[in-house]
Every structure is written in structure tokens, then in C-alpha cells.
């Protein structure tokens, strides 16, 4: 995916979020990027909607060098303490770039709900993997810019009919060799 395609998909996602806020007469109070790549759409979304508060979370699959079938899903940084006043019942928008099984999202959202139990959680991702969950635990609404056929669950006819982005998606800031190595480790 080049920057032009990424920008177009990001704009589609931002428009969906804007329409949702207007329709529901609400606003997002906090943006929670799932790092690393969730920081990219989160920053653009926060700028567009003038959201000042960030609550970054980092999750990563760590593969055992000696046995690639052994994998651990780890939290890489602690959830930071927000120093500015937040609403009693904040609307928190969790942001990611590519969402498949939702494991990183669910773990991140669980951390947020533990720290902000009265919050309402929303989830936005640039690319949602077709055939993987359309909902996430504790999430009121789930938004995506494009669906991709990264898990190859749709045949060519479905892919075309549903306008799915085909094959594995490597985003413009990613290194193809590293990403493919990471994918193949699992």
C-alpha cells in the first residue's frame, strides 16, 4: 500500500467517525493508539477532531527464537497516567492500523476498561481482515476504512464483489522483509 492509498482509506475512516459523532451528538474525548502502527491513524484522527488526550498502549507478539510455534502476547509499556482532567465517563477511541483476530485490541481494551471502568470504548482501524470478528469485547462501535483479504477467507469472486483489498497488506512505513518474517514466524 502506498501513501496515496493509505491517505484515501484514512480519509474514509475519518469521515465515518465524523458522521457517527454528528449522528449521535457525541465526541471522542481520548484517543488510545495501539502502538506501534496505531499511532499513525490515531494522530491524524486526533488532529482532525481536536482531541488532545492520548492513551498509548503497546502490545506485541514475541516469538521464541528456538521454537517459533511458541508465542507470547506481551504488553510492552504500562498504561500512562493522564495528567489532564478527563470526563467522568470518557468516550475513548482505540486506534489500530490492521486488525485480524482482535487479540491485541481485546487485551488493550481490557486494560483501558480496568483503568476507566465507566468509559465507553470505540474502535477504529484502517484495515479490518475479512472474516475475522466484526465486534470486540467492551466496544460500543467498530469502524474500519477498508476490509482486506489477508487471511484468504474470501474467494476471488467474493473479493471483487465485496471490494476487499487482496493479499497481505504492507503499509507504507513498514519494511516488507521484517513484516513478512514476522507473519511467517507465527
GROMACS elastic network, one bead per residue, 0.5 to 0.9 nm:
[ bonds ]
;  ai    aj funct       b0    kb
    1     4     6  0.81637   500
    1     5     6  0.61888   500
    1     6     6  0.65340   500
    1   169     6  0.65237   500
    1   170     6  0.60091   500
    1   171     6  0.52846   500
    1   172     6  0.58840   500
    2     5     6  0.55292   500
    2     6     6  0.62457   500
    2     7     6  0.86868   500
    2   170     6  0.87902   500
    2   171     6  0.69550   500
    2   172     6  0.52239   500
    2   173     6  0.89519   500
    3     7     6  0.59642   500
    3     8     6  0.85775   500
    3   171     6  0.80979   500
    3   172     6  0.58167   500
    3   173     6  0.86443   500
    4     7     6  0.51310   500
    4     8     6  0.63046   500
    4     9     6  0.87668   500
    5     8     6  0.51531   500
    5     9     6  0.62821   500
    5    10     6  0.85595   500
    6     9     6  0.52169   500
    6    10     6  0.60250   500
    6    11     6  0.85583   500
    6   126     6  0.81813   500
    6   171     6  0.76008   500
    6   172     6  0.77350   500
    7    10     6  0.50103   500
    7    11     6  0.60847   500
    7    12     6  0.86095   500
    8    11     6  0.51516   500
    8    12     6  0.63370   500
    8    13     6  0.88146   500
    8   145     6  0.88163   500
    9    13     6  0.63131   500
    9    14     6  0.86599   500
    9   126     6  0.67078   500
    9   127     6  0.84433   500
    9   144     6  0.88008   500
    9   145     6  0.51843   500
    9   146     6  0.65267   500
   10    13     6  0.50742   500
   10    14     6  0.61283   500
   10    15     6  0.85824   500
   10    41     6  0.69518   500
   10    44     6  0.83587   500
   10    45     6  0.86135   500
   10   125     6  0.89398   500
   10   126     6  0.62675   500
   10   144     6  0.89585   500
   10   145     6  0.62820   500
   11    14     6  0.50042   500
   11    15     6  0.60899   500
   11    16     6  0.86324   500
   11   145     6  0.79746   500
   12    15     6  0.51836   500
   12    16     6  0.63669   500
   12    17     6  0.88194   500
   12   144     6  0.84602   500
   12   145     6  0.55730   500
   12   146     6  0.83560   500
   13    16     6  0.51200   500
   13    17     6  0.63357   500
   13    18     6  0.86458   500
   13    45     6  0.89067   500
   13   124     6  0.75959   500
   13   125     6  0.78370   500
   13   126     6  0.68381   500
   13   143     6  0.70225   500
   13   144     6  0.59052   500
   13   146     6  0.82000   500
   14    17     6  0.50754   500
   14    18     6  0.60753   500
   14    19     6  0.85753   500
   14    44     6  0.86111   500
   14    45     6  0.64455   500
   14    48     6  0.79470   500
   14   145     6  0.82116   500
   15    19     6  0.60378   500
   15    20     6  0.84454   500
   16    19     6  0.52036   500
   16    20     6  0.61182   500
   16    21     6  0.87162   500
   16   143     6  0.72892   500
   16   144     6  0.83331   500
   16   145     6  0.82072   500
   17    20     6  0.50418   500
   17    21     6  0.62153   500
   17    22     6  0.86656   500
   17    45     6  0.88074   500
   17   124     6  0.83038   500
   17   143     6  0.74724   500
   18    21     6  0.52504   500
   18    22     6  0.62779   500
   18    23     6  0.85785   500
   18    27     6  0.89369   500
   18    49     6  0.81600   500
   19    22     6  0.52126   500
   19    23     6  0.59909   500
   19    24     6  0.84958   500
   20    23     6  0.51280   500
   20    24     6  0.59966   500
   20    25     6  0.81877   500
   20    26     6  0.82496   500
   21    24     6  0.52600   500
   21    25     6  0.56047   500
   21    26     6  0.50187   500
   21    27     6  0.56122   500
   21    28     6  0.78733   500
   22    25     6  0.50487   500
   22    26     6  0.67894   500
   22    27     6  0.82472   500
   23    26     6  0.81011   500
   24    27     6  0.86098   500
   26    91     6  0.84526   500
   27    49     6  0.83661   500
   27    91     6  0.70331   500
   28    31     6  0.73776   500
   28    46     6  0.89614   500
   28    49     6  0.80366   500
   28    51     6  0.72158   500
   28    90     6  0.75836   500
   28    92     6  0.59094   500
   28    93     6  0.62850   500
   28   122     6  0.86101   500
   29    51     6  0.62344   500
   29    52     6  0.79340   500
   29    53     6  0.70233   500
   29    86     6  0.76620   500
   29    87     6  0.76519   500
   29    90     6  0.58191   500
   29    91     6  0.52565   500
   29    92     6  0.59668   500
   29    93     6  0.78012   500
   30    46     6  0.83869   500
   30    51     6  0.64312   500
   30    52     6  0.72201   500
   30    54     6  0.57817   500
   30    55     6  0.69308   500
   30    86     6  0.83476   500
   30    90     6  0.71451   500
   30    91     6  0.65361   500
   30    93     6  0.62031   500
   30    94     6  0.84451   500
   31    42     6  0.64546   500
   31    43     6  0.83875   500
   31    45     6  0.82384   500
   31    46     6  0.66575   500
   31    51     6  0.70991   500
   31    52     6  0.81740   500
   31    53     6  0.63182   500
   31    55     6  0.61530   500
   31    56     6  0.79806   500
   31    91     6  0.87923   500
   31    92     6  0.58258   500
   31    94     6  0.59501   500
   31    95     6  0.70936   500
   32    38     6  0.84830   500
   32    39     6  0.84155   500
   32    42     6  0.72864   500
   32    53     6  0.84707   500
   32    54     6  0.56372   500
   32    56     6  0.51207   500
   32    57     6  0.68563   500
   32    92     6  0.68088   500
   32    93     6  0.59224   500
   32    95     6  0.60083   500
   32    96     6  0.89064   500
   32   108     6  0.89420   500
   32   112     6  0.87568   500
   33    36     6  0.80155   500
   33    37     6  0.80838   500
   33    39     6  0.50580   500
   33    40     6  0.82350   500
   33    41     6  0.81081   500
   33    42     6  0.56136   500
   33    43     6  0.83534   500
   33    54     6  0.74749   500
   33    55     6  0.67818   500
   33    56     6  0.50183   500
   33    57     6  0.62434   500
   33    58     6  0.81640   500
   33    93     6  0.81981   500
   33    94     6  0.56697   500
   33    96     6  0.62271   500
   34    37     6  0.70681   500
   34    39     6  0.66894   500
   34    42     6  0.87325   500
   34    55     6  0.89637   500
   34    56     6  0.61964   500
   34    58     6  0.54374   500
   34    59     6  0.70320   500
   34    94     6  0.70673   500
   34    95     6  0.60436   500
   34    96     6  0.55429   500
   34    97     6  0.84937   500
   34   104     6  0.79346   500
   34   105     6  0.74963   500
   34   108     6  0.73097   500
   35    38     6  0.51177   500
   35    39     6  0.57607   500
   35    40     6  0.88557   500
   35    56     6  0.67339   500
   35    57     6  0.59014   500
   35    59     6  0.69295   500
   35    60     6  0.87186   500
   35    95     6  0.88750   500
   35    96     6  0.76708   500
   36    39     6  0.60736   500
   36    40     6  0.82124   500
   36    57     6  0.86736   500
   36    58     6  0.66859   500
   36    59     6  0.83925   500
   36    60     6  0.89825   500
   36    96     6  0.86733   500
   37    40     6  0.57720   500
   37    41     6  0.78417   500
   37    96     6  0.66430   500
   37    97     6  0.59411   500
   37    98     6  0.84291   500
   37   173     6  0.86791   500
   37   174     6  0.88476   500
   38    41     6  0.58729   500
   38    42     6  0.60325   500
   38    43     6  0.86031   500
   38    56     6  0.89630   500
   38    94     6  0.85272   500
   38    95     6  0.53428   500
   38    97     6  0.51640   500
   38    98     6  0.82971   500
   38   125     6  0.79142   500
   38   126     6  0.88436   500
   39    43     6  0.59368   500
   39    44     6  0.86606   500
   39    56     6  0.79191   500
   39    95     6  0.74010   500
   39    96     6  0.74184   500
   39    97     6  0.84562   500
   40    43     6  0.54904   500
   40    44     6  0.66727   500
   40    45     6  0.88273   500
   40    95     6  0.88505   500
   40    96     6  0.83931   500
   40    97     6  0.79050   500
   41    44     6  0.51613   500
   41    45     6  0.60142   500
   41    46     6  0.84444   500
   41    95     6  0.68161   500
   41    96     6  0.71367   500
   41    97     6  0.69575   500
   41   124     6  0.88447   500
   41   125     6  0.79764   500
   41   126     6  0.73957   500
   42    45     6  0.51040   500
   42    46     6  0.59316   500
   42    47     6  0.84699   500
   42    54     6  0.86249   500
   42    93     6  0.86133   500
   42    94     6  0.80341   500
   42    95     6  0.55471   500
   42    96     6  0.75562   500
   42   124     6  0.87987   500
   43    46     6  0.51162   500
   43    47     6  0.60984   500
   43    48     6  0.85641   500
   43    54     6  0.89040   500
   44    47     6  0.51702   500
   44    48     6  0.61578   500
   44    49     6  0.87325   500
   45    48     6  0.50945   500
   45    49     6  0.62368   500
   45    50     6  0.82694   500
   45    51     6  0.80700   500
   45    95     6  0.88804   500
   46    49     6  0.53063   500
   46    50     6  0.55557   500
   46    52     6  0.69091   500
   46    53     6  0.83853   500
   46    54     6  0.84613   500
   47    50     6  0.50274   500
   47    51     6  0.65205   500
   47    52     6  0.81808   500
   48    51     6  0.79388   500
   51    54     6  0.80406   500
   53    82     6  0.76118   500
   53    84     6  0.78732   500
   53    86     6  0.84563   500
   54    82     6  0.80492   500
   55    79     6  0.71025   500
   55    80     6  0.65936   500
   55    81     6  0.82129   500
   55    82     6  0.74008   500
   55    92     6  0.89018   500
   55    94     6  0.87603   500
   55   112     6  0.87274   500
   56    77     6  0.85489   500
   56    78     6  0.89027   500
   56    79     6  0.68934   500
   56    80     6  0.73229   500
   57    75     6  0.77457   500
   57    76     6  0.78443   500
   57    77     6  0.65836   500
   57    78     6  0.73001   500
   57    79     6  0.61382   500
   57    80     6  0.83793   500
   57   108     6  0.65041   500
   57   111     6  0.87881   500
   58    74     6  0.83743   500
   58    75     6  0.58151   500
   58    76     6  0.52132   500
   58    77     6  0.58101   500
   58    78     6  0.81998   500
   58    79     6  0.86985   500
   58   104     6  0.86124   500
   58   108     6  0.78723   500
   59    73     6  0.68883   500
   59    74     6  0.55699   500
   59    76     6  0.56643   500
   59    77     6  0.79940   500
   59   104     6  0.60138   500
   59   105     6  0.86482   500
   59   107     6  0.80767   500
   59   108     6  0.74586   500
   60    72     6  0.82028   500
   60    73     6  0.57072   500
   60    74     6  0.54149   500
   60    75     6  0.65845   500
   60    76     6  0.68461   500
   60   104     6  0.76476   500
   61    71     6  0.64491   500
   61    72     6  0.56674   500
   61    74     6  0.62963   500
   61   104     6  0.87858   500
   61   182     6  0.89614   500
   61   186     6  0.88119   500
   62    70     6  0.85788   500
   62    71     6  0.55777   500
   62    72     6  0.51606   500
   62    73     6  0.61869   500
   62    74     6  0.70062   500
   63    66     6  0.86883   500
   63    67     6  0.76295   500
   63    68     6  0.55647   500
   63    69     6  0.74886   500
   63    70     6  0.60836   500
   63    72     6  0.65015   500
   63    73     6  0.88036   500
   63   182     6  0.87091   500
   63   185     6  0.70129   500
   63   186     6  0.74879   500
   64    67     6  0.51911   500
   64    68     6  0.53304   500
   64    69     6  0.75129   500
   64    70     6  0.55658   500
   64    71     6  0.61464   500
   64    72     6  0.81245   500
   65    68     6  0.61457   500
   65    70     6  0.87588   500
   66    70     6  0.86635   500
   67    70     6  0.56621   500
   67    71     6  0.85245   500
   68    71     6  0.68392   500
   68   185     6  0.56902   500
   68   186     6  0.65360   500
   69   185     6  0.76901   500
   69   186     6  0.65147   500
   70   186     6  0.84692   500
   71   186     6  0.75112   500
   73   103     6  0.85958   500
   73   104     6  0.79010   500
   75    78     6  0.73847   500
   75   107     6  0.85067   500
   75   108     6  0.84202   500
   77    80     6  0.83693   500
   79   111     6  0.76469   500
   79   112     6  0.80376   500
   79   115     6  0.86088   500
   82    85     6  0.77165   500
   82    86     6  0.80147   500
   83    86     6  0.87833   500
   86    89     6  0.82531   500
   86    90     6  0.68008   500
   87    90     6  0.50993   500
   87    91     6  0.84568   500
   87   119     6  0.89761   500
   88   116     6  0.88593   500
   88   118     6  0.73001   500
   88   119     6  0.78018   500
   89   116     6  0.80068   500
   89   117     6  0.84135   500
   89   118     6  0.51555   500
   89   120     6  0.69825   500
   90   116     6  0.80408   500
   90   118     6  0.73970   500
   90   120     6  0.62989   500
   90   121     6  0.83872   500
   91   119     6  0.58640   500
   91   121     6  0.60220   500
   91   122     6  0.73290   500
   92   112     6  0.87485   500
   92   119     6  0.68030   500
   92   120     6  0.61584   500
   92   122     6  0.60806   500
   92   123     6  0.83404   500
   93   120     6  0.86088   500
   93   121     6  0.60594   500
   93   123     6  0.55690   500
   93   124     6  0.69166   500
   94   105     6  0.80085   500
   94   108     6  0.84196   500
   94   109     6  0.76346   500
   94   121     6  0.71539   500
   94   122     6  0.61075   500
   94   124     6  0.61814   500
   94   125     6  0.83784   500
   95   105     6  0.87913   500
   95   122     6  0.86977   500
   95   123     6  0.60632   500
   95   125     6  0.57146   500
   95   126     6  0.84135   500
   96    99     6  0.69442   500
   96   105     6  0.80158   500
   96   123     6  0.80558   500
   96   124     6  0.64140   500
   96   126     6  0.67584   500
   96   127     6  0.83872   500
   97   124     6  0.82681   500
   97   127     6  0.59780   500
   97   128     6  0.83302   500
   97   171     6  0.86677   500
   98   125     6  0.61641   500
   98   126     6  0.61330   500
   98   128     6  0.59385   500
   98   129     6  0.73500   500
   98   169     6  0.85268   500
   99   102     6  0.58802   500
   99   103     6  0.87490   500
   99   104     6  0.84639   500
   99   105     6  0.78700   500
   99   125     6  0.65727   500
   99   126     6  0.81388   500
   99   127     6  0.62531   500
   99   129     6  0.59776   500
   99   132     6  0.83897   500
  100   103     6  0.79959   500
  100   127     6  0.86700   500
  100   128     6  0.62318   500
  100   130     6  0.78930   500
  100   131     6  0.85133   500
  100   132     6  0.57061   500
  100   133     6  0.75927   500
  100   150     6  0.85422   500
  100   151     6  0.82787   500
  101   104     6  0.81548   500
  101   105     6  0.86582   500
  101   129     6  0.80550   500
  101   132     6  0.56795   500
  101   133     6  0.65629   500
  102   106     6  0.58824   500
  102   107     6  0.84957   500
  102   132     6  0.79846   500
  102   133     6  0.72113   500
  102   135     6  0.88013   500
  102   136     6  0.69695   500
  103   106     6  0.51558   500
  103   107     6  0.61750   500
  103   108     6  0.85016   500
  104   107     6  0.52599   500
  104   108     6  0.60592   500
  104   109     6  0.84957   500
  105   108     6  0.50771   500
  105   109     6  0.59487   500
  105   110     6  0.84727   500
  105   123     6  0.84062   500
  105   136     6  0.77171   500
  105   137     6  0.89990   500
  106   109     6  0.50787   500
  106   110     6  0.60507   500
  106   111     6  0.86855   500
  106   136     6  0.65245   500
  106   137     6  0.63529   500
  106   138     6  0.82811   500
  107   110     6  0.51515   500
  107   111     6  0.64596   500
  107   112     6  0.88716   500
  108   111     6  0.52408   500
  108   112     6  0.64416   500
  108   113     6  0.87868   500
  109   112     6  0.50125   500
  109   113     6  0.60961   500
  109   114     6  0.85274   500
  109   121     6  0.75985   500
  109   136     6  0.88334   500
  109   137     6  0.78446   500
  109   138     6  0.71830   500
  109   139     6  0.80115   500
  110   113     6  0.51002   500
  110   114     6  0.61369   500
  110   115     6  0.87190   500
  110   137     6  0.82698   500
  110   138     6  0.77913   500
  111   114     6  0.51616   500
  111   115     6  0.64034   500
  111   116     6  0.85122   500
  112   115     6  0.51816   500
  112   116     6  0.57211   500
  112   117     6  0.76242   500
  112   119     6  0.83468   500
  112   121     6  0.85509   500
  113   118     6  0.75273   500
  113   119     6  0.68756   500
  113   120     6  0.86003   500
  113   121     6  0.81767   500
  113   138     6  0.78372   500
  114   117     6  0.55528   500
  116   119     6  0.54572   500
  116   120     6  0.88552   500
  117   120     6  0.85244   500
  120   138     6  0.79763   500
  120   139     6  0.73359   500
  120   140     6  0.67846   500
  121   138     6  0.65745   500
  121   140     6  0.59195   500
  121   141     6  0.76847   500
  122   138     6  0.85576   500
  122   139     6  0.53036   500
  122   140     6  0.55864   500
  122   141     6  0.51895   500
  122   142     6  0.61003   500
  122   143     6  0.80665   500
  123   136     6  0.83048   500
  123   139     6  0.66081   500
  123   140     6  0.80681   500
  123   141     6  0.64030   500
  123   143     6  0.61069   500
  123   144     6  0.84130   500
  124   141     6  0.85930   500
  124   142     6  0.59558   500
  124   144     6  0.56467   500
  124   145     6  0.82265   500
  125   128     6  0.65493   500
  125   142     6  0.81847   500
  125   143     6  0.63915   500
  125   145     6  0.67170   500
  125   146     6  0.85486   500
  126   143     6  0.83933   500
  126   144     6  0.53661   500
  126   146     6  0.63323   500
  126   147     6  0.84700   500
  127   144     6  0.59415   500
  127   145     6  0.59159   500
  127   147     6  0.54698   500
  127   148     6  0.63372   500
  127   165     6  0.89633   500
  127   169     6  0.87526   500
  128   131     6  0.89038   500
  128   132     6  0.78060   500
  128   133     6  0.89336   500
  128   134     6  0.84898   500
  128   143     6  0.87638   500
  128   144     6  0.60931   500
  128   145     6  0.77531   500
  128   146     6  0.63712   500
  128   148     6  0.61174   500
  128   149     6  0.87964   500
  129   132     6  0.58232   500
  129   133     6  0.84908   500
  129   146     6  0.86759   500
  129   147     6  0.56622   500
  129   149     6  0.60088   500
  129   150     6  0.60540   500
  129   151     6  0.68462   500
  130   133     6  0.83223   500
  130   134     6  0.88101   500
  130   147     6  0.56440   500
  130   148     6  0.56071   500
  130   149     6  0.54896   500
  130   150     6  0.74290   500
  130   151     6  0.72989   500
  130   152     6  0.82486   500
  130   153     6  0.69770   500
  130   154     6  0.75121   500
  130   164     6  0.76379   500
  131   134     6  0.81582   500
  131   149     6  0.82232   500
  131   151     6  0.78459   500
  131   152     6  0.88587   500
  131   153     6  0.62208   500
  131   154     6  0.78005   500
  132   151     6  0.85525   500
  133   136     6  0.70809   500
  134   142     6  0.72805   500
  135   138     6  0.89989   500
  135   139     6  0.71476   500
  135   140     6  0.85803   500
  135   141     6  0.76416   500
  135   142     6  0.64570   500
  136   139     6  0.55184   500
  136   140     6  0.84550   500
  136   141     6  0.86023   500
  136   142     6  0.76572   500
  137   140     6  0.86275   500
  139   142     6  0.69231   500
  144   147     6  0.72709   500
  146   163     6  0.85051   500
  146   164     6  0.72382   500
  146   165     6  0.73352   500
  147   162     6  0.84988   500
  147   163     6  0.77588   500
  147   164     6  0.53018   500
  147   165     6  0.63401   500
  148   151     6  0.81973   500
  148   152     6  0.88193   500
  148   159     6  0.85444   500
  148   163     6  0.85436   500
  148   166     6  0.59602   500
  148   167     6  0.73835   500
  148   168     6  0.80309   500
  148   169     6  0.77637   500
  149   152     6  0.51135   500
  149   153     6  0.65703   500
  149   154     6  0.64902   500
  149   155     6  0.89353   500
  149   159     6  0.70985   500
  149   164     6  0.59525   500
  149   165     6  0.59533   500
  149   166     6  0.50297   500
  149   167     6  0.57170   500
  149   168     6  0.74355   500
  149   169     6  0.89244   500
  150   153     6  0.79306   500
  150   165     6  0.81019   500
  150   166     6  0.66636   500
  150   169     6  0.69669   500
  151   154     6  0.82431   500
  151   167     6  0.78258   500
  151   168     6  0.79972   500
  152   155     6  0.72410   500
  152   166     6  0.81276   500
  152   167     6  0.70904   500
  152   168     6  0.89691   500
  154   157     6  0.78070   500
  154   158     6  0.55270   500
  154   159     6  0.57016   500
  154   164     6  0.86161   500
  155   158     6  0.53505   500
  155   159     6  0.59912   500
  155   160     6  0.86828   500
  156   160     6  0.62189   500
  156   161     6  0.86018   500
  156   166     6  0.87640   500
  157   160     6  0.52988   500
  157   161     6  0.61212   500
  157   162     6  0.85191   500
  158   162     6  0.57869   500
  158   163     6  0.81021   500
  158   164     6  0.80514   500
  159   162     6  0.54197   500
  159   163     6  0.58583   500
  159   165     6  0.74414   500
  159   166     6  0.70946   500
  160   163     6  0.50286   500
  160   164     6  0.64631   500
  160   165     6  0.86958   500
  160   166     6  0.89749   500
  161   164     6  0.79158   500
  163   166     6  0.88687   500
  165   168     6  0.87023   500
  165   169     6  0.81460   500
  166   169     6  0.79522   500
  168   180     6  0.88128   500
  170   173     6  0.82754   500
  170   174     6  0.62414   500
  170   175     6  0.76858   500
  170   176     6  0.62930   500
  170   179     6  0.73110   500
  170   180     6  0.86099   500
  171   174     6  0.53988   500
  171   175     6  0.83362   500
  171   176     6  0.85855   500
  172   175     6  0.81370   500
  174   177     6  0.88482   500
  174   178     6  0.78838   500
  174   179     6  0.70224   500
  175   178     6  0.54650   500
  175   179     6  0.61822   500
  175   180     6  0.85935   500
  176   179     6  0.51839   500
  176   180     6  0.59572   500
  176   181     6  0.83424   500
  177   180     6  0.53576   500
  177   181     6  0.60264   500
  177   182     6  0.85540   500
  178   181     6  0.50889   500
  178   182     6  0.60994   500
  178   183     6  0.86212   500
  179   182     6  0.50300   500
  179   183     6  0.61327   500
  179   184     6  0.85628   500
  180   184     6  0.60273   500
  180   185     6  0.84940   500
  181   184     6  0.51175   500
  181   185     6  0.60982   500
  181   186     6  0.89807   500
  182   185     6  0.51411   500
  182   186     6  0.69348   500
  183   186     6  0.57280   500
